[in-house]
Amino acid sequence: MKLATVAFYGSALGLLVVGLRELLTGFEENRCSMTYMFEYPEYRRVALPRRVARLYPAYGLYLYGEGLYAQETRSLKLTGAPVLFLPGNAGSYKQARSLGSVALRKAENIEGGVHLNVFTVDFNEELVALYGGSLRRQTHFLHESIKGILRLYKHLKIPPQSVVLVGHSMGGVVARALFTLPRFNPRLVTLIITQASPHLAPVLALDPYLLDFYSAVREKWLNQANKLRNVTVLSVGGGYRDYQVRSGLTYLPCPPGDPNKLSLVVTAVPRTWVSTDHLSIVWCKELVLATVRAFFDLIDPETRQFTENPERKMAAINHHFVRHPVRILGESLDTSISILDSPEAWSEVNTLRLAYTTPKEGQVRYFLFALSSRQKAYSHFYCRSNNLEMSSWVHGCTQRNASSCVHAVDLSTGTELLPPYKVVVLSLNDLSAFTHLVVSASNLNGKQFSVECEWQRQASQTLSVSVPHVLSFGFTASDATVNSSGLLHTVQLQHFHQVYQAFRITVSSHCRGHRDRLPNVYRMKVAWFREDSLITVSVPSVSEISGMLHMSRPDNVSTVLLELHTAPNCQYKISVRTSLSKVMGQVLRFCGPMVPVYTAVTLLLACRGQLSSILRSSRAVDMSQAVGSGLQPHKISLPVYVVHVLLSYSWFQHVWSILCLPPMDVPPPSFPDGIFHEALVPPEEWPHLLTPLLYILGAAVAFWGSTLLRLLIQFVSLILAPLHRPCVSRDCGTLKLRTQLFIILTLTVVGGTSCGALSVFISSLFHLYRVLRLQMTERYLSHMLNLAPQKHKQAENGAVSPESSSKPKESGGAPLLSECALQDVRDDLQLHLSLSALFMLPVMLSAPSLLHWIRNLRYSTQLDPDPCWPHTVPLAAVYMLLMNCNTLKLSNSKLLSLTARLPLPLAVTMVTFSSLHLYRVTYFLSAALVPLALCSLL
């Protein structure tokens, strides 16, 4: 093994580790508060019809309860509003306890007996994110569960007509799949809230059933959007802490302009403002509170059930999840008010800025700002207050007397809540009907708070910064300085619009004088996706913001804004620098599922190198050398890119269609059109710049993975050696052809009646045993040859009699222990080590279906549907027949020349069609291995 090869792959591994470290740990700490149960949680099973129980024995429906409520609902005579929680991949039905417990506590403080009945579905913790065969069954059981829930309310005078669904992870996808069922009534579900659900595409496409399921759901919601317009859907992504489902995948694929579909990231949710991992999004108290508050605001007090009005549903969702106006939802929007307080309570502000702190004693206080003298020189009025009471505080005066306002209109509806204070920004062009602005600073309860207001020229308080190129690797930075004479500044981050861009944005503040100031808020706003992230800092300070995107810009107009809510008389220095570690983290976040494809390509080309060496010299090369030479981007990436360019021509697309070829796979698009884009080629060119990098990372995984496999085989063979008799033949561990055929037939029957992945796994163990025996033979022969010169030297010195030293030769020992025999065994060992590394890929890709089958053995002994059944016979036959393969048989085979030419075109085809469809990798590997197995026979 050359030192340069080790150094190169060591560097590639280091790059991969940097990206993985950033992906798995490069985010803020978990700032979610835990939800706790005040009483012991109980899950009461809801009986469903016998037909349903017989069809779905592994599933169940439960009602959540605690304490007295659990006792009162023991008879299942319910009067609340039904909510159904759907767990996700490997999720437990008991995850509903956070939502159920908070809903119970909330209902205790509400008059009129309004409450929620929280149900939860047990999907047997199935791995539906990796095995799609159960998704359709889960959807049908969900339909039966909804009908069963509504039957529990038939005794009510006004029973509920629909059930609200809360789906976590794949549970949210199953919720939307309900509408694909032919007999499903869309009126049964009119509100769906999903948490970290990958709506755009599956995280890993490990079987065709998963992709077929997604295609059916997507087609239904796009083609019949008008029929589903009254169904309100909210999708919440977890942010960068969720490395299992990136937030870009949680975007709802729906026609533009649908007002009842909303996608956002939890970092943008008011009163939450935290990132959650894939599990904590279920129990994060801040998000659970927002969800429960929205539910109670959606209940009609007359019917005590959820409203069917789409506008009211979206109003509640916008109130709690998009922009919290620091007022109670449903307050009268008749904003005309009359102010009759005494003249002493009024003060007119003639300066450009107001900074006021209320005294400890309660008082009534109003500030007047004249509009007539400011409308020409200024564009906006900005005001903030850390008084977070739900009250009106900014008004437009339409009629005034000498010192006060007599009649005013409430303008507080535009208020936005930030962590330390509430903010309102008013455009002066919209205030032509008013003479003055009125800001209330009354604290009748004696609670102190601060109010800061100012007139603003928005153009002068906005600056642009061009971000550094992604290939600057952090050596250059874009800097800007803000000499703060205002309370709000906006920085436009130019040329920042792709997901592979990642920056460290440093904001340092320095202030003149030492006095108490309100905290600063730095918020990064993305125009095309609600993925705002913000931090709250004190002044002065040095803060770092991660500049990354969950979704690329879909147009050429929108920009990313850095919004700075600053303190007056302070200077702010902003530095934007490319972060290599964050760039690698983004590459793995978006393109990580493609790395196994390039690992398979590298191992396939390593096998090609072995076959070419055997064809040329009848000898196999060292496995590390073969895998190290598997990195050939000029032979893989270049043809793929040529095909990509040709697909931009209509004539080539026509030929492509005539051949009935599937669309070309490229790195996943990161814009709302999603993974199943109708066009053959997405408009983004950047994925093709990443393919060489992904190839290098995949080759590094193949190189070090095969090295690890070799070490493990050496270790295991050392342990098993005492259990086996020493063998010096290259045919150690082989089987007779009749025995092989019997095992192949047996494995075929086992795969057809139980699980195909089980047959593939067992056949791989047979081949692994052959490799272990070769390793034992190689070690034994090496040891004997090392001892042979010592015995010959001892015979010359008379320590050993010539008769005894000649016995091995007479018994045929010399030919067996010759260096030629050792070399033959070593050649076979290197060949089979390369094959073992390649054989591991189908086993790993079929592992999810095997795990699913094992977990469901008590319900069914056969996996249905089985994504591995097309591979059972070819892979079992290949693994068994190649046990007897050696370099001598291959070198004498008439098919070797043709077989050695197959891996390269198959590798190119694999990259073309398997980058987003991992299950196709097994098909291409089978196409390369079947001719190789025939070489061992012919």
Helices and strands as residue ranges (DSSP letters): H 3-25, E 41-45, H 50-55, E 60-66, H 67-72, E 81-86, G 93-96, H 97-108, G 111-113, E 116-122, G 132-134, H 135-151, E 164-168, H 170-177, G 178-180, G 186-188, E 191-195, H 208-223, E 232-237, G 247-250, E 261-265, G 266-268, H 280-283, H 285-297, E 299-300, E 305-306, H 310-317, I 318-322, E 336-338, G 343-345, E 346-349, E 353-357, E 366-370, E 380-385, E 394-400, E 405-410, G 412-414, E 416-417, E 422-427, G 428-430, E 436-440, E 450-456, E 462-466, G 470-472, E 477-484, E 488-494, E 503-511, E 520-526, E 533-537, E 541-547, E 560-565, E 570-578, H 580-591, G 592-594, H 595-617, H 623-628, H 633-646, H 650-658, H 686-720, G 721-723, H 737-753, H 756-796, H 802-810, H 813-816, H 819-845, H 847-855, H 869-881, G 882-884, H 887-892, H 896-901, H 903-914, H 920-935
